[in-house]
């Protein structure tokens, strides 16, 4: 090949291949701890208190429907309805579909535009039009049929960076969708755990009412025998009525949770109900993993990282605006003055390249580039903040699980002691060795200890759910849609 031909060929290759003005991309760096601090417990503590603590590989995380680890069929049945019935999730899915459409819209810029056009018009020109000759008619037709084609030669990567940014945004939207999905599933499980905790409270209070009723009968019999005073009867009646009032209060709170669950699964609250059940929800065993795994297992982190990638590509778009843009265009067709477009006698065409180069725009391009750089830095800071918050979420829930288990053991001991206190106080009261105030004091302490123990167990379940959410609920970045499918 002659040098001129080789130079022309190389120029065409460069022209078609173009270049990329976006900065080389890598996710923002975050200092990674080797392990979670709250996971550092002794083997003895782990055996009795913290099945979540030891770090495990990511493949040990729950997969699929994570709620099945809780071993509650009713919870699994309700969770299965969130994906199909929840309207918040449906709205978020529509946002993801919109992001995909935007990505496909940007990708259309990589291809030529081809279109057809036709006009049929009847026109009258002014008799006073400048330079009008005497032979020109007052009325004339102007009928045109044409085809147009245009193509932007993406030398500086403007279109390609727009496509890459759009696809990264779509991936971020998909991760946002999964974050919302996980949050809704966790919210349902939280409400369900709280509802079952209230069921246990109702069972406890129902048993308490029965116990207080028997105690009241004892006091009334003693009063009838002139062994007890009216004060004792009043105290026993107060205890019984207070316990009944607590049942009504807890039942009302339970109804609110039932309504919340109905909305989460997409059902009208008046048409939904859950039967009471005092069967405790089993405590699951799900490992927390190692800190670095959060980058792959948290959809909110993945969404933040994809936002950074999108912002990086938009920097390239802003830089490309400083350089000339090249496009190829062609138009051709037929034109005449009668209405028969298929037999127009005159043809026309135009073909050739065009170039546009900004010379002076009052700092517009520099401002756009500065804005794109600021958006990139902001997205990076948001990514780091999201990662740090993820570390905090895991540490918080590990700490809750660890110390709540210790609190449950202590409170269980308090319950046993309170029950013995009630038995001894009643025995001494029957024997006339104590007044009924001692019985009332012991009963109050017993009910308080038992309610606290049930509350601690509910909080432990909620901490378990918090840890599931903090570790991504089994989701990984491998679940993100690939760029080829967007």
Backbone torsions as a table, in degrees:
resi	resn	phi	psi	omega
1	UNK	NA	143.2	176.5
2	UNK	-70.7	152.9	-178.9
3	UNK	-54.2	-41.0	-178.9
4	UNK	-63.5	-39.5	179.7
5	UNK	-66.9	-43.2	179.4
6	UNK	-62.2	-41.1	179.7
7	UNK	-64.0	-41.3	179.1
8	UNK	-64.8	-42.1	179.3
9	UNK	-62.6	-46.3	179.2
10	UNK	-61.8	-39.6	178.6
11	UNK	-62.9	-40.3	178.1
12	UNK	-64.2	-39.7	179.2
13	UNK	-62.0	-46.3	178.9
14	UNK	-62.3	-40.4	-178.5
15	UNK	-62.3	-44.0	-177.7
16	UNK	-76.3	-38.3	-177.5
17	UNK	-74.7	-38.6	179.0
18	UNK	69.3	-172.7	177.6
19	UNK	-136.7	169.9	-175.6
20	UNK	-121.2	117.5	-178.2
21	UNK	-91.5	-1.5	177.7
22	UNK	-71.2	141.9	178.5
23	UNK	-61.7	149.3	173.9
24	UNK	-56.3	133.5	-172.3
25	UNK	-104.4	137.4	166.9
26	UNK	-148.4	145.2	-178.2
27	UNK	-58.7	147.2	177.6
28	UNK	-57.2	145.5	-178.7
29	UNK	-87.3	143.6	176.2
30	UNK	-135.5	134.4	177.8
31	UNK	-63.0	125.3	-176.5
32	UNK	-103.1	119.4	173.2
33	UNK	-68.8	154.3	-178.9
34	UNK	-72.3	-31.6	-177.2
35	UNK	-156.3	165.3	175.7
36	UNK	-78.0	132.1	-177.7
37	UNK	-60.5	-44.1	-176.5
38	UNK	-71.6	-7.7	176.2
39	UNK	-85.3	-8.0	-176.5
40	UNK	-83.1	81.9	178.0
41	UNK	-119.6	163.6	179.2
42	UNK	-75.7	158.7	178.3
43	UNK	-55.8	-37.3	-179.4
44	UNK	-65.2	-42.3	178.6
45	UNK	-64.9	-40.3	-179.1
46	UNK	-63.3	-42.3	-176.7
47	UNK	-62.2	-38.2	-173.9
48	UNK	-100.9	-19.4	-168.4
49	UNK	-128.1	-29.4	-165.5
50	UNK	-137.4	77.5	178.9
51	UNK	-69.7	-6.5	-179.3
52	UNK	-90.4	-18.2	-162.0
53	UNK	-69.3	-51.5	-171.5
54	UNK	-58.5	136.8	179.0
55	UNK	-68.0	140.4	-179.5
56	UNK	-131.1	159.1	173.9
57	UNK	-61.7	159.4	-176.9
58	UNK	-62.7	-28.5	-177.7
59	UNK	-71.2	-5.4	175.3
60	UNK	-89.0	-4.0	-179.3
61	UNK	-69.5	156.5	179.2
62	UNK	-62.6	139.6	179.4
63	UNK	-120.7	154.0	178.9
64	UNK	68.3	-143.6	-180.0
65	UNK	-72.1	93.9	-174.5
66	UNK	-61.9	-25.6	-176.4
67	UNK	-66.8	-15.8	178.0
68	UNK	-66.8	-19.6	176.9
69	UNK	-64.3	-17.8	-179.8
70	UNK	-85.3	-8.4	172.8
71	UNK	62.6	32.0	179.3
72	UNK	-119.2	108.4	-177.1
73	UNK	-58.7	-37.1	-179.2
74	UNK	-66.5	-40.4	176.4
75	UNK	-61.9	-44.0	179.4
76	UNK	-62.0	-39.2	179.3
77	UNK	-63.6	-42.0	-179.9
78	UNK	-69.9	-42.0	-178.6
79	UNK	-61.3	-34.0	-178.8
80	UNK	-65.7	-18.1	-177.6
81	UNK	-90.9	-10.4	-177.7
82	UNK	-65.4	-46.1	-175.3
83	UNK	-62.7	-32.1	-176.5
84	UNK	-95.8	-24.3	-172.0
85	UNK	-110.1	-21.6	-173.7
86	UNK	-75.8	126.4	-175.7
87	UNK	-80.0	-28.1	174.3
88	UNK	-62.5	-41.6	178.1
89	UNK	-65.9	-39.5	178.7
90	UNK	-62.6	-39.5	178.5
91	UNK	-66.3	-40.3	178.8
92	UNK	-66.7	-36.0	176.1
93	UNK	-62.9	-37.9	177.2
94	UNK	-64.8	-36.2	176.6
95	UNK	-63.6	-40.2	177.7
96	UNK	-64.4	-44.1	178.2
97	UNK	-60.7	-37.1	177.4
98	UNK	-65.4	-40.6	178.0
99	UNK	-63.6	-39.5	176.6
100	UNK	-62.8	-40.2	179.2
101	UNK	-63.8	-39.4	177.4
102	UNK	-63.2	-40.0	178.7
103	UNK	-63.4	-41.2	178.9
104	UNK	-69.3	-33.8	176.6
105	UNK	-63.7	-42.5	177.8
106	UNK	-65.5	-37.3	-177.9
107	UNK	-66.7	-26.5	178.4
108	UNK	-61.4	-23.1	178.9
109	UNK	-68.6	-12.9	178.0
110	UNK	-77.5	-11.3	-174.0
111	UNK	-115.1	156.5	178.7
112	UNK	-66.2	154.8	172.2
113	UNK	-100.6	130.9	177.3
114	UNK	-129.9	131.2	-179.2
115	UNK	-147.5	163.2	176.9
116	UNK	-117.6	149.5	177.7
117	UNK	-145.8	153.3	177.6
118	UNK	-151.7	142.2	175.6
119	UNK	-135.7	142.3	174.1
120	UNK	-131.8	118.4	-176.7
121	UNK	-143.5	151.8	172.5
122	UNK	-118.2	129.4	-168.8
123	UNK	-127.2	149.4	172.7
124	UNK	-124.5	129.8	178.6
125	UNK	-105.2	151.7	-177.8
126	UNK	-68.1	141.5	176.6
127	UNK	-69.3	-16.4	-179.7
128	UNK	-101.6	13.0	-179.3
129	UNK	-63.6	132.5	-179.7
130	UNK	-59.2	141.6	176.7
131	UNK	67.4	15.5	177.8
132	UNK	-76.1	131.7	179.5
133	UNK	-86.2	164.2	-177.5
134	UNK	-70.9	-21.3	-177.3
135	UNK	-86.8	-8.2	-178.5
136	UNK	-76.2	135.6	-177.3
137	UNK	-76.7	157.2	174.6
138	UNK	-69.9	-36.9	-178.0
139	UNK	-117.5	139.6	177.6
140	UNK	-153.7	152.7	176.8
141	UNK	-97.1	152.2	177.2
142	UNK	-139.8	97.7	-177.1
143	UNK	-113.0	131.3	-175.4
144	UNK	-138.0	139.9	168.0
145	UNK	-131.7	130.6	-173.7
146	UNK	-147.9	165.4	173.6
147	UNK	-126.6	138.9	-179.9
148	UNK	-125.8	149.8	174.8
149	UNK	-144.0	139.9	176.8
150	UNK	-147.7	153.2	-178.3
151	UNK	-152.8	127.2	176.0
152	UNK	-87.4	121.1	177.8
153	UNK	-78.7	111.2	-170.8
154	UNK	-85.0	68.1	-176.4
155	UNK	-66.9	-42.5	-172.2
156	UNK	-95.8	5.2	175.9
157	UNK	80.1	16.5	-178.4
158	UNK	-60.3	-50.1	-177.6
159	UNK	-68.7	-42.6	-179.5
160	UNK	-63.1	-36.8	177.3
161	UNK	-70.8	-35.0	174.1
162	UNK	-62.5	-40.7	178.4
163	UNK	-64.3	-46.9	-179.6
164	UNK	-62.6	-40.4	178.5
165	UNK	-64.7	-41.4	178.8
166	UNK	-63.5	-40.1	179.3
167	UNK	-69.5	-38.1	176.1
168	UNK	-64.7	-38.2	176.7
169	UNK	-64.1	-40.0	178.2
170	UNK	-64.7	-39.6	176.3
171	UNK	-64.9	-39.3	176.6
172	UNK	-63.4	-38.9	179.0
173	UNK	-66.4	-36.5	176.3
174	UNK	-65.0	-41.8	177.5
175	UNK	-65.4	-37.7	174.8
176	UNK	-60.5	-40.8	177.4
177	UNK	-58.9	-44.9	-179.6
178	UNK	-68.1	-33.9	177.2
179	UNK	-65.5	-41.8	177.3
180	UNK	-66.0	-42.1	178.6
181	UNK	-59.0	-46.9	179.4
182	UNK	-62.9	-43.1	-179.1
183	UNK	-61.7	-40.5	-179.9
184	UNK	-68.7	-41.1	177.2
185	UNK	-63.2	-41.0	178.6
186	UNK	-65.8	-41.2	179.6
187	UNK	-60.6	-42.4	177.7
188	UNK	-62.2	-46.5	-179.9
189	UNK	-63.4	-38.3	176.2
190	UNK	-59.7	-48.6	-179.9
191	UNK	-63.4	-39.2	-179.7
192	UNK	-67.1	-43.0	178.6
193	UNK	-62.7	-41.7	178.3
194	UNK	-64.4	-40.0	178.8
195	UNK	-63.1	-44.4	178.9
196	UNK	-67.3	-31.8	174.3
197	UNK	-63.5	-39.2	176.5
198	UNK	-68.9	-33.7	174.5
199	UNK	-59.1	-41.6	177.8
200	UNK	-67.2	-35.8	176.0
201	UNK	-63.7	-41.1	178.6
202	UNK	-63.7	-42.7	177.0
203	UNK	-60.2	-45.1	179.4
204	UNK	-61.2	-45.4	-178.4
205	UNK	-68.6	-34.2	176.6
206	UNK	-63.8	-44.4	176.4
207	UNK	-63.4	-37.6	179.9
208	UNK	-64.8	-42.1	178.0
209	UNK	-60.0	-42.2	178.0
210	UNK	-62.6	-42.1	179.5
211	UNK	-65.6	-42.5	-179.9
212	UNK	-67.6	-33.9	177.9
213	UNK	-65.0	-39.4	177.5
214	UNK	-66.4	-39.7	178.3
215	UNK	-64.2	-39.5	178.1
216	UNK	-62.9	-40.5	177.6
217	UNK	-61.3	-41.1	177.6
218	UNK	-60.5	-46.1	-178.1
219	UNK	-66.1	-42.0	179.4
220	UNK	-62.6	-39.7	178.0
221	UNK	-64.9	-40.2	178.9
222	UNK	-68.1	-34.6	178.3
223	UNK	-66.2	-41.7	178.5
224	UNK	-63.3	-29.1	178.2
225	UNK	-90.5	11.3	179.5
226	UNK	60.3	28.4	177.2
227	UNK	-96.3	-34.3	-179.8
228	UNK	-110.9	160.8	179.9
229	UNK	-96.0	168.1	175.7
230	UNK	-64.9	-24.9	177.0
231	UNK	-63.0	-40.7	179.2
232	UNK	-62.3	-42.0	179.1
233	UNK	-63.0	-44.4	-179.8
234	UNK	-62.9	-40.3	178.2
235	UNK	-63.8	-41.8	179.4
236	UNK	-66.1	-40.2	178.0
237	UNK	-65.6	-38.7	177.6
238	UNK	-62.1	-44.7	178.3
239	UNK	-58.0	-46.7	-177.6
240	UNK	-64.7	-47.2	-178.5
241	UNK	-64.7	-37.6	178.1
242	UNK	-63.8	-41.8	178.5
243	UNK	-64.3	-40.8	177.4
244	UNK	-63.8	-39.3	178.2
245	UNK	-63.0	-37.6	178.4
246	UNK	-65.1	-34.9	176.8
247	UNK	-61.9	-44.8	179.0
248	UNK	-62.8	-41.8	-179.8
249	UNK	-63.7	-46.5	-179.3
250	UNK	-66.5	-38.3	178.8
251	UNK	-63.2	-39.9	176.7
252	UNK	-62.9	-42.0	177.0
253	UNK	-64.3	-35.8	178.2
254	UNK	-63.5	-39.7	179.9
255	UNK	-61.8	-38.7	178.5
256	UNK	-62.4	-41.3	177.7
257	UNK	-66.2	-37.3	177.7
258	UNK	-62.4	-41.0	177.9
259	UNK	-64.8	-40.4	179.8
260	UNK	-63.5	-40.8	178.7
261	UNK	-63.9	-40.1	179.2
262	UNK	-59.2	-45.1	180.0
263	UNK	-64.9	-39.0	-179.4
264	UNK	-63.1	-32.6	-179.3
265	UNK	-97.5	7.5	174.2
266	UNK	80.1	28.8	178.4
267	UNK	-116.9	147.7	175.8
268	UNK	-65.0	136.0	-178.3
269	UNK	-58.1	-38.8	-178.9
270	UNK	-65.3	-22.2	-176.1
271	UNK	-98.4	7.4	-173.9
272	UNK	-121.2	140.5	175.2
273	UNK	-153.6	153.5	176.0
274	UNK	-125.0	129.2	178.7
275	UNK	-67.3	146.4	178.2
276	UNK	-68.3	144.5	177.3
277	UNK	-150.8	127.8	-180.0
278	UNK	-101.2	16.2	177.8
279	UNK	-77.3	121.2	-177.9
280	UNK	-62.7	144.1	174.4
281	UNK	-77.8	127.9	-179.4
282	UNK	-61.4	143.7	176.0
283	UNK	-78.2	121.6	-176.3
284	UNK	-78.1	169.2	178.0
285	UNK	-125.4	97.4	-179.3
286	UNK	-128.5	124.8	-178.3
287	UNK	-72.6	151.5	179.3
288	UNK	-80.6	-25.5	-176.4
289	UNK	81.2	-171.9	179.5
290	UNK	-102.0	155.0	-174.8
291	UNK	-54.7	-40.7	-176.1
292	UNK	-63.7	-22.6	-179.0
293	UNK	-70.5	-19.1	179.5
294	UNK	-61.4	-29.2	-179.4
295	UNK	-64.1	-27.3	178.7
296	UNK	-98.3	-19.0	-170.0
297	UNK	-107.4	-3.5	179.8
298	UNK	-108.5	118.5	179.9
299	UNK	-65.2	-30.2	179.2
300	UNK	-68.8	-34.0	175.5
301	UNK	-67.3	-42.3	178.4
302	UNK	-61.7	-41.4	178.8
303	UNK	-63.0	-43.3	179.4
304	UNK	-63.6	-39.7	179.4
305	UNK	-66.0	-40.0	178.8
306	UNK	-67.1	-31.8	175.0
307	UNK	-65.2	-38.3	176.9
308	UNK	-64.0	-44.1	179.4
309	UNK	-61.2	-41.1	178.8
310	UNK	-64.0	-44.9	179.2
311	UNK	-62.1	-35.2	178.1
312	UNK	-62.6	-43.0	-179.6
313	UNK	-68.3	-33.3	179.6
314	UNK	-69.4	-23.6	171.7
315	UNK	-62.3	-41.9	176.9
316	UNK	-62.2	-37.7	177.1
317	UNK	-63.1	-43.6	179.8
318	UNK	-64.9	-37.9	178.8
319	UNK	-67.7	-36.1	-178.4
320	UNK	-64.2	-23.7	-179.0
321	UNK	-67.4	-16.4	178.8
322	UNK	-78.3	-13.1	-172.8
323	UNK	-109.7	159.0	-179.8
324	UNK	-64.6	146.2	175.7
325	UNK	-105.1	138.9	-177.1
326	UNK	-116.8	141.6	175.8
327	UNK	-146.5	154.4	176.6
328	UNK	-113.1	137.5	-178.5
329	UNK	-140.8	152.7	176.8
330	UNK	-152.2	143.2	175.3
331	UNK	-146.6	141.7	178.8
332	UNK	-157.0	153.2	179.6
333	UNK	178.6	-164.5	-179.4
334	UNK	-122.6	148.2	-176.6
335	UNK	-147.4	140.1	178.5
336	UNK	-164.2	-174.9	-175.9
337	UNK	-109.1	8.0	177.1
338	UNK	-115.1	178.4	-172.7
339	UNK	-89.4	-3.2	-178.0
340	UNK	-90.9	93.1	-176.2
341	UNK	-68.9	-18.8	-177.5
342	UNK	-83.3	-9.5	-179.6
343	UNK	-131.7	36.4	178.7
344	UNK	-68.6	133.5	-172.5
345	UNK	-80.9	-20.2	-171.7
346	UNK	-111.3	132.6	177.2
347	UNK	-110.6	157.0	175.8
348	UNK	-144.9	157.1	176.1
349	UNK	-159.4	158.1	176.2
350	UNK	-151.2	134.3	179.4
351	UNK	-148.9	142.7	177.9
352	UNK	159.2	166.1	178.9
353	UNK	-84.2	162.4	173.9
354	UNK	-138.7	153.0	-178.9
355	UNK	-137.2	143.0	177.9
356	UNK	-132.7	129.0	-178.3
357	UNK	-130.9	119.6	177.9
358	UNK	-70.4	131.5	178.8
359	UNK	-110.0	-46.2	178.9
360	UNK	-146.4	120.6	179.4
361	UNK	-136.9	23.4	174.7
362	UNK	64.8	31.2	179.0
363	UNK	82.4	11.7	-178.6
364	UNK	-59.7	-47.8	-176.5
365	UNK	-65.6	-41.0	178.8
366	UNK	-64.3	-38.2	178.3
367	UNK	-65.2	-41.0	179.3
368	UNK	-65.0	-39.8	177.9
369	UNK	-66.1	-42.1	178.2
370	UNK	-62.2	-39.7	177.6
371	UNK	-63.9	-41.4	179.4
372	UNK	-65.4	-40.1	177.9
373	UNK	-65.0	-41.0	178.8
374	UNK	-64.3	-40.5	178.1
375	UNK	-62.9	-37.9	178.4
376	UNK	-65.3	-44.1	179.0
377	UNK	-65.3	-39.6	178.4
378	UNK	-64.0	-40.9	178.2
379	UNK	-64.3	-37.3	177.3
380	UNK	-64.8	-42.4	178.2
381	UNK	-64.9	-39.3	178.3
382	UNK	-64.2	-37.6	177.5
383	UNK	-62.2	-47.8	-179.8
384	UNK	-62.9	-40.0	178.5
385	UNK	-63.4	-37.9	179.5
386	UNK	-66.0	-40.5	178.5
387	UNK	-65.4	-44.6	179.5
388	UNK	-62.1	-40.3	178.1
389	UNK	-64.5	-34.9	178.2
390	UNK	-64.0	-43.2	175.9
391	UNK	-58.3	-43.7	-179.7
392	UNK	-62.8	-42.8	-179.2
393	UNK	-58.4	-44.6	-179.3
394	UNK	-66.3	-46.2	180.0
395	UNK	-60.9	-41.6	-179.6
396	UNK	-59.3	-47.7	-175.5
397	UNK	-73.8	-32.6	173.9
398	UNK	-63.5	-42.4	178.4
399	UNK	-63.6	-43.0	178.2
400	UNK	-58.8	-47.4	-178.0
401	UNK	-62.9	-42.0	-177.7
402	UNK	-63.8	-52.9	-172.7
403	UNK	-80.6	-26.6	174.4
404	UNK	-66.4	-36.8	177.6
405	UNK	-62.5	-41.5	176.5
406	UNK	-64.1	-41.1	178.8
407	UNK	-63.9	-37.4	179.0
408	UNK	-64.4	-41.9	178.4
409	UNK	-62.0	-44.1	179.6
410	UNK	-66.0	-40.6	-178.0
411	UNK	-70.6	-34.0	175.3
412	UNK	-61.0	-39.2	176.5
413	UNK	-65.0	-38.0	178.3
414	UNK	-65.5	-37.3	178.1
415	UNK	-62.6	-45.9	179.2
416	UNK	-60.6	-43.0	-180.0
417	UNK	-65.9	-39.8	-179.5
418	UNK	-65.8	-37.8	177.6
419	UNK	-64.5	-41.0	177.6
420	UNK	-63.9	-37.3	-179.7
421	UNK	-63.5	-41.2	179.0
422	UNK	-64.6	-44.5	179.3
423	UNK	-60.4	-44.2	-179.6
424	UNK	-67.1	-40.8	-179.3
425	UNK	-63.7	-41.2	178.0
426	UNK	-65.9	-39.7	179.2
427	UNK	-63.4	-46.0	179.8
428	UNK	-65.4	-34.5	179.3
429	UNK	-67.6	-42.9	178.1
430	UNK	-60.8	-36.3	-178.6
431	UNK	-81.9	-3.8	179.3
432	UNK	80.1	12.4	-177.5
433	UNK	-87.7	-15.9	-179.6
434	UNK	-136.5	157.0	173.0
435	UNK	-87.7	170.8	-173.2
436	UNK	-72.1	-16.9	177.9
437	UNK	-60.0	-35.9	177.7
438	UNK	-64.9	-38.3	177.4
439	UNK	-64.7	-45.4	-179.8
440	UNK	-60.4	-45.2	179.6
441	UNK	-60.4	-42.6	180.0
442	UNK	-67.4	-39.0	179.4
443	UNK	-65.6	-41.8	178.3
444	UNK	-61.3	-44.1	-179.7
445	UNK	-64.4	-39.8	-179.5
446	UNK	-65.0	-49.1	-179.1
447	UNK	-62.2	-41.8	179.2
448	UNK	-62.1	-42.4	-179.6
449	UNK	-65.7	-41.9	-179.2
450	UNK	-68.7	-39.4	177.4
451	UNK	-65.9	-38.6	177.7
452	UNK	-64.5	-40.9	179.1
453	UNK	-62.1	-43.0	178.3
454	UNK	-65.7	-40.8	179.0
455	UNK	-62.7	-40.2	179.3
456	UNK	-64.6	-38.5	178.8
457	UNK	-67.4	-37.7	176.0
458	UNK	-64.7	-42.6	178.2
459	UNK	-63.4	-34.8	177.4
460	UNK	-65.4	-40.9	175.8
461	UNK	-62.3	-41.1	179.0
462	UNK	-65.4	-35.2	175.3
463	UNK	-67.2	-36.3	175.7
464	UNK	-61.6	-44.6	177.5
465	UNK	-64.2	-38.7	176.8
466	UNK	-60.9	-37.5	178.9
467	UNK	-70.2	-36.9	175.0
468	UNK	-58.4	-46.1	179.4
469	UNK	-67.2	-40.4	-178.0
470	UNK	-64.5	-27.0	-179.4
471	UNK	-101.8	11.9	171.0
472	UNK	93.8	-4.8	176.3
473	UNK	61.9	27.8	178.8
474	UNK	91.2	-5.7	178.5
475	UNK	-77.4	148.9	173.7
476	UNK	-138.2	164.8	179.4
477	UNK	-65.5	-16.2	174.9
478	UNK	-64.0	-19.2	178.3
479	UNK	-80.6	-9.1	177.9
480	UNK	-64.9	142.8	175.9
481	UNK	-66.6	140.8	179.0
482	UNK	-75.9	159.4	-179.3
483	UNK	-62.8	-27.8	-178.6
484	UNK	-69.8	-26.9	-176.8
485	UNK	-91.2	-5.5	-178.0
486	UNK	-89.3	NA	NA
